[in-house]
Amino acid sequence: MKKLLKKVFILFPLMAVAVIVLFGLHWGWKYYFLSDFPSRSAYETMERRVDDALAFAHQHKMNEHYALFVDYSIPSGKPRMYVWDFEKKKIVYCAYVMHGPGGGSTDKVA
C-alpha cells in the first residue's frame, strides 16, 4: 500500500505539470504564433504593392528591410496588419489592428 501511495504522490504532480505545460503551449502557440495569414487574393494584392513600397522607401531613404501593411478591408476580428520582409519576399508576422474607419461588422469575411 505504501508503494502505491508513493507512486500516486509522484505521478499525480508530474501528470498535473504535464497537463498545465501542454495547455500552456497549445494556448500560447495558438494565440501568439499562428495568426491567420491573409487569403491568397489579399496576399497577391500585397505582393503587387511591395514594389511600390520598396521604391518609396528607397526614394525617401527609409528602412528597406521591412514594410508594414494594414488592410482595413479585413474585419477587425481577424489579423490585418502584416510585416513584409523584402529579402525573404514574404510575410514574416501578422497581428490584429483594432482601429479603422469604422462602420463595419467584425462578422464579415473579406
C-alpha positions in Angstrom: 0.0 0.0 0.0 2.8 2.4 0.8 4.4 1.8 -2.6 1.1 2.6 -4.3 0.7 5.9 -2.3 4.3 6.8 -3.1 3.7 6.2 -6.9 0.5 8.3 -6.7 2.3 11.2 -4.9 5.0 11.1 -7.6 2.8 10.5 -10.7 0.0 12.9 -9.9 2.1 16.1 -9.7 4.0 15.1 -12.8 0.8 14.5 -14.7 -0.6 17.8 -13.5 2.5 19.7 -14.6 2.4 17.9 -17.9 -1.2 18.9 -18.5 -0.5 22.5 -17.5 2.5 22.7 -19.8 0.7 21.2 -22.7 -2.3 23.5 -22.3 0.1 26.5 -22.0 2.0 25.5 -25.1 -1.2 25.0 -27.0 -2.7 28.3 -25.9 0.5 30.2 -26.5 1.1 28.7 -29.9 -2.5 29.3 -31.0 -2.7 32.9 -29.8 0.8 34.2 -30.3 2.5 32.2 -33.1 -0.2 31.0 -35.5 -2.1 34.1 -36.5 -4.2 33.7 -39.6 -2.4 34.7 -42.7 -4.3 36.6 -45.4 -6.3 34.9 -48.1 -4.4 34.2 -51.4 -6.1 37.2 -53.1 -5.1 39.5 -50.3 -1.6 38.1 -50.4 -1.4 38.8 -54.2 -2.6 42.3 -53.7 0.1 42.9 -51.1 2.7 41.4 -53.5 1.7 43.9 -56.1 2.2 46.8 -53.7 5.5 45.6 -52.4 7.5 47.1 -55.3 5.8 50.5 -54.7 6.7 50.3 -51.0 10.3 49.4 -51.7 10.7 52.2 -54.3 9.1 54.7 -51.9 11.4 53.6 -49.0 14.5 53.8 -51.3 13.5 57.3 -52.6 13.0 58.6 -49.1 16.0 56.9 -47.5 13.8 54.7 -45.3 14.1 51.2 -44.0 14.4 48.8 -47.0 14.4 45.6 -45.0 10.7 45.5 -43.8 7.4 47.1 -44.7 4.3 47.3 -42.6 0.9 46.8 -44.4 -2.5 47.2 -42.8 -5.6 46.1 -44.8 -8.7 47.9 -43.3 -11.0 46.0 -45.7 -10.4 42.9 -43.4 -12.7 42.9 -40.3 -11.0 43.9 -37.1 -11.6 40.5 -35.6 -9.1 39.0 -37.9 -5.3 39.8 -38.3 -5.0 42.6 -40.8 -1.5 44.1 -40.1 1.4 42.4 -41.9 5.1 42.8 -41.8 6.7 42.1 -45.2 10.4 41.1 -45.4 11.9 42.4 -48.6 14.8 40.0 -48.5 12.7 36.8 -48.0 9.9 38.2 -50.1 7.1 37.0 -47.8 5.1 38.0 -44.7 7.0 37.3 -41.6 4.5 38.5 -39.0 0.8 39.4 -38.8 -1.3 40.8 -36.0 -4.6 42.4 -35.1 -5.4 46.0 -35.7 -8.4 47.3 -33.7 -8.9 50.8 -35.2 -10.0 51.7 -38.6 -12.6 53.8 -40.5 -15.4 52.1 -38.6 -18.9 51.3 -39.6 -18.3 47.7 -40.5 -19.1 44.5 -38.8 -16.5 42.1 -37.5 -18.7 39.2 -38.7 -18.0 39.9 -42.4 -15.3 37.9 -44.1 -13.0 39.7 -46.6 
